[in-house]
Amino acid sequence: MKNIKFVVKVNRGGTRAPQYVQRVDSIPIHMTTNRKLAQVMGRFTAEDAIKSLQNSRCIPELESVQVSA
């Protein structure tokens, strides 16, 4: 059985590579450009991370990931 989890992808505009949320347990949130190191989380945790990242310079979005149960 597969579950759907989420990673938070952040685009900061320009030619920069997209970044992913690596850790949410500290302030500021740690980011990584390696998608494999991104934290896989539930929808509500991902939405909370998006709310804390929203500002004028970055565009956070949810990306779904299928994981084995």
Helices and strands as residue ranges (DSSP letters): E 2-11, E 19-23, E 30-32, G 35-37, H 43-53, E 59-68
